[in-house]
Amino acid sequence: MVQRIVKLVGAAYSTSGDVHVQATYNGAEVSNGPVTTTVTDVIPDSGQLPSPASDELVLFETTTDTTGQIPVSITVTGGTLFFTQFLMNYSGFIDDRQRTDPNVPIDPNDPSTYTWGSTRHFWMKPDAYFSDPNINTVESDGISNLTKNGRPWTWRVNVGDRLGDWVYPINNGETVAFDFFVDPAKVMLVAPI
């Protein structure tokens, strides 16, 4: 078990002042205060955001053995929060593989597609690498049992053949709750040699 940093990612908009976020993760309160907020005359719709909802709004710690379906709740006051995802360290790594052919992507299972140079070296180890702790599919971004103000809520902005995390708008006075899947298979404590 290792301490793991979690980042709640999204964007907050208000017509005046700060957006406040009260959030729980696995039953523990992880936020109860203002987050970075863009003040604007009109709060945009989720499909009309002027930039991706990718601000790191809340940081907190958990452990690498906290996996599976994690209960989450987010209550917003003072504006709108566009929640996108959680990013976590110990979810991968980046190494220094170089393409042998700039027109052919690296295939980790095919050593002819990359070189290591004189020594293999990791330039971003698992403790410093933040990634999605689950595999996104067209059908799921890791969120299930979604409710808004205690009622089942179906919300999908990212549909069709696009993969990735969807953007969930949480308006002033609303509480959204869901289960978030943290895949135990994606926990990586040490980069493979």
PyMOL commands that set and color helices and strands:
alter all, ss='L'
color gray80, all
select helices_A, chain A and resi 46-48+111-113+184-186
alter helices_A, ss='H'
color red, helices_A
select strands_A, chain A and resi 3-14+19-25+28-35+38-39+55-63+68-77+80-89+94-95+98-99+114-115+122-124+130-131+143-148+151-152+168-170+175-182
alter strands_A, ss='S'
color yellow, strands_A
deselect
rebuild
show_as cartoon
